[in-house]
Every structure is written in structure tokens, then in C-alpha cells.
């Protein structure tokens, strides 16, 4: 025998006696709508209370990256930049080498010009003897003269090359013995591990360039090197040698 469905009808009937169910025109019970509104209101109120409590606490600030000291870069850096060619052009130590070179070259040129003048006088005298000397003797003297002229020119070229080599050697020595110690000292003071030439650095901070500082330190040190000027002793082709300096 199946259970009677009258119990369900009785339960619905008993609920209907206690509180009449009011239905809005759309068909939804107003009681359900009121309950939903009450729950929503409670949630809003709780959120307002929680917000007020949080407002009493200090706001949390976002973490900030440490700000670098702008002046620290000029004191210590792993990499420094230097323009060696500028130092060679501007430092007094290298300027002194160039002055020695210029003075030696001028003296050498003056000496060669004196030798050339003496050869011209000898040539003129030889041409005057052409009419009186036998042809064989004249040819012998002319050949000897031409040999001495060529030798004098060769010696002059050799001295110029030796002077240029002495100049280059003096520049290299000054760089190694005068400039390099200055640059090493700057590297140690700045705590740098590498120093590169400015021509290989496209962009860099100005405070990383130690060229001006190196020039000042090298000038203050007063380093000097004397060029090994080639011997200016007289040769068999020169009649008027300059006094040795």
C-alpha cells in the first residue's frame, strides 16, 4: 500500500494557516525578496566595519629600489676610460720629447743644407776645370764627386730614419715608465679592474674618463726623457760639420 500524499497537503495547509503567503504580481513571494535584501544589507554593513578597522592601520607603502648615490660613481668604478693619444698630445713630458725631436731635425737639416752648398761650390769649380783638364782626369774627378754626393744624401736619410726611431722609442719609454704608473695608481685609487681606451667606448659617464687627471699627475711628476740623437760627427763627404751639442 502506497503512503498517502495527504501528509504533504496537511503540512502545506498548516504553514498556510500560520502565515499567509503574500504573492507579488509577478508571482515571486515578497518574503523571499525581503530576506535576500536583509542578507545583502548585512554583507554591506560587515564590509563597512571591516574597512573602518583597516583604516585605523597605517597604509602599506610599496617597496622602493635603493637610490644610488650620484657622487659615488666618480670615486670608485670597476671600469675607467682614458684617451692615451690626448695625453701624448697634451702632457708636458711628451711635449718635451717633441721639442727635442724638432730641434734635432732642424740641426740635421741645417747641416745637410751646408753640405749641399759646399757640393755646389765644388761642382762649379769642377766645371771650370773641364776646359783645362784632360778628359780622362775630368771624368775621374766627376765620378768621385757624384759618389760623394750620393753618399752624403744616403747618410742624411739614414740619420733622419735613426732620429725618427729614437723619437718613437722615447715616446714608448715615456708611456711605459712615466704614464703607465700614473694610470695604475689611478686604477688602484678608484678600485677599478679594467681601463679601456676611449676610442673603444661608445658611451660612458664623464666621471669615468681619467684623461685630464692623468695629464695633471704626469705634469706634476715632471718626468723627462732625453732622445738618443744620432751621432752628428763629420763624415768624409761633409766639409763644414756643426759643433757637437
C-alpha positions in Angstrom: 0.0 0.0 0.0 1.5 3.3 -1.1 1.9 6.1 1.5 -0.8 8.7 1.4 0.1 12.1 0.0 -2.3 13.7 2.4 0.6 14.4 4.8 2.2 16.7 2.3 -1.1 18.5 1.8 -1.5 18.8 5.6 2.0 20.3 6.0 1.3 22.9 3.4 -2.0 23.6 4.8 -0.6 24.1 8.3 2.0 26.5 7.1 -0.6 28.4 5.3 -2.6 28.9 8.5 0.3 30.4 10.4 1.3 33.0 7.9 -0.4 33.7 4.7 1.9 33.7 1.8 1.8 37.1 0.0 2.5 36.9 -3.6 3.5 39.9 -5.7 2.0 40.4 -9.1 5.0 38.7 -10.8 4.5 35.5 -8.9 7.5 35.6 -6.5 6.8 35.6 -2.8 7.7 39.0 -1.2 9.0 37.3 1.8 11.8 35.7 -0.1 12.7 39.1 -1.7 12.8 40.8 1.8 15.1 38.1 3.1 17.5 38.5 0.3 17.6 42.2 0.8 18.3 41.7 4.5 21.3 39.3 3.7 22.7 41.8 1.3 22.4 44.6 3.8 24.2 42.6 6.4 27.0 41.9 4.0 27.4 45.6 3.2 27.4 46.5 6.8 30.1 43.9 7.6 32.2 45.2 4.7 31.9 48.8 6.1 33.0 47.7 9.5 36.0 45.8 8.1 37.0 48.8 6.0 36.8 51.1 9.0 39.0 48.7 11.1 41.6 48.5 8.3 41.6 52.3 8.0 42.9 52.5 11.6 46.1 50.7 10.5 49.0 52.5 8.7 48.8 52.0 4.9 51.4 49.7 3.5 53.9 51.5 1.2 55.2 49.7 -1.9 58.9 48.7 -1.7 61.2 51.1 -3.3 64.5 50.3 -5.0 67.6 51.9 -3.3 68.6 55.1 -4.9 72.2 55.2 -6.0 74.5 58.0 -4.8 75.2 60.1 -7.8 78.6 61.1 -6.4 79.8 57.6 -5.7 80.5 56.8 -9.4 83.3 59.4 -9.5 85.1 57.7 -6.7 85.0 54.0 -7.4 84.2 52.1 -10.6 85.2 48.7 -12.0 85.9 50.3 -15.4 87.7 53.5 -16.3 88.3 55.2 -19.6 91.4 57.0 -20.9 92.4 58.7 -24.1 96.1 57.9 -24.4 96.6 59.9 -27.6 95.2 63.0 -25.9 97.7 62.5 -23.1 100.6 62.2 -25.6 99.5 65.4 -27.3 98.9 67.5 -24.1 101.2 66.3 -21.4 104.5 68.3 -20.9 106.6 65.1 -20.7 105.6 64.2 -24.3 105.8 67.8 -25.5 109.4 67.9 -24.3 110.2 64.8 -26.4 108.7 66.5 -29.4 110.7 69.7 -28.8 113.9 67.6 -28.7 112.9 65.9 -31.9 112.2 69.2 -33.6 115.4 70.8 -32.5 117.5 67.8 -33.7 115.7 67.7 -37.0 116.3 71.4 -37.6 120.0 71.0 -36.7 120.2 68.0 -39.1 118.5 69.9 -41.9 120.8 72.9 -41.4 123.8 70.6 -41.5 122.6 69.0 -44.7 122.0 72.3 -46.4 125.6 73.4 -45.5 126.9 70.2 -47.1 124.8 70.8 -50.2 126.1 74.3 -50.5 129.7 73.0 -50.3 128.9 70.5 -53.0 127.5 73.2 -55.3 130.7 75.2 -54.9 132.8 72.1 -55.7 130.7 71.4 -58.7 131.1 74.9 -60.1 134.9 74.6 -59.6 134.9 71.3 -61.3 133.0 72.7 -64.3 135.5 75.5 -64.7 138.3 72.8 -64.8 136.6 71.0 -67.6 138.2 73.1 -70.3 141.8 72.7 -68.9 141.8 69.1 -67.5 142.4 66.1 -69.7 139.1 64.3 -70.4 140.1 61.2 -68.5 141.1 63.1 -65.4 138.0 65.2 -65.6 135.8 62.1 -65.8 137.5 60.6 -62.8 137.0 63.7 -60.7 133.4 64.0 -61.8 132.7 60.3 -60.9 134.3 60.8 -57.5 132.2 63.9 -56.9 129.0 62.2 -57.8 129.8 59.3 -55.5 130.4 61.6 -52.5 127.1 63.5 -53.2 125.1 60.2 -53.3 126.8 59.1 -50.1 126.0 62.4 -48.4 122.3 62.1 -49.3 122.2 58.5 -48.1 123.8 59.4 -44.8 121.3 62.2 -44.4 118.4 59.8 -45.0 119.8 57.3 -42.6 120.2 59.9 -39.9 116.6 61.1 -40.4 115.4 57.5 -40.0 117.5 57.0 -36.9 116.2 60.2 -35.4 112.6 59.1 -36.1 113.3 55.7 -34.5 114.9 57.5 -31.4 111.8 59.7 -31.2 109.4 56.7 -31.3 111.5 54.8 -28.7 111.4 57.8 -26.4 107.6 58.0 -26.7 107.2 54.3 -25.9 109.6 54.6 -22.9 107.7 57.6 -21.5 104.4 55.7 -21.9 105.7 52.7 -20.1 107.9 54.3 -17.4 106.0 57.6 -17.0 102.4 57.2 -18.0 101.6 53.6 -17.0 102.5 54.1 -13.3 100.2 57.1 -13.2 97.3 55.2 -14.7 97.9 52.2 -12.4 97.8 54.5 -9.4 94.5 56.0 -10.5 93.1 52.5 -11.0 94.1 51.5 -7.5 92.6 54.6 -6.0 89.3 54.2 -7.9 89.1 50.5 -7.2 89.0 49.7 -11.0 89.7 46.4 -12.5 89.9 47.5 -16.2 90.9 50.6 -18.0 89.9 50.9 -21.7 90.9 53.3 -24.4 88.2 56.0 -25.1 88.1 55.1 -28.8 86.6 51.7 -27.9 83.9 53.1 -25.6 80.9 54.5 -27.5 79.1 55.8 -24.4 80.3 56.3 -20.9 79.8 58.6 -17.9 82.1 61.6 -17.9 83.4 60.9 -14.5 84.8 57.6 -15.8 87.2 59.5 -18.1 90.6 59.9 -16.3 92.4 61.6 -19.2 92.6 65.1 -17.6 93.6 63.7 -14.2 96.4 61.6 -15.8 97.8 64.6 -17.7 97.8 66.7 -14.5 99.6 63.9 -12.5 102.1 63.3 -15.2 102.9 67.0 -15.4 103.3 67.2 -11.7 105.7 64.3 -11.7 107.9 66.2 -14.1 109.1 63.0 -15.9 111.7 63.7 -18.7 113.4 61.5 -21.3 116.4 62.6 -23.5 116.2 61.4 -27.1 119.2 59.4 -28.2 120.1 61.7 -31.1 122.1 60.0 -33.9 125.8 61.0 -34.0 126.5 64.2 -35.8 130.2 63.6 -36.2 131.8 64.6 -39.5 131.8 62.3 -42.4 134.2 62.2 -45.3 131.6 63.9 -47.5 131.0 66.9 -45.2 133.4 69.8 -45.2 131.7 72.0 -42.6 130.4 70.0 -39.7 128.4 71.7 -37.0 129.9 71.7 -33.5 128.6 68.9 -31.3 125.8 69.9 -28.9 
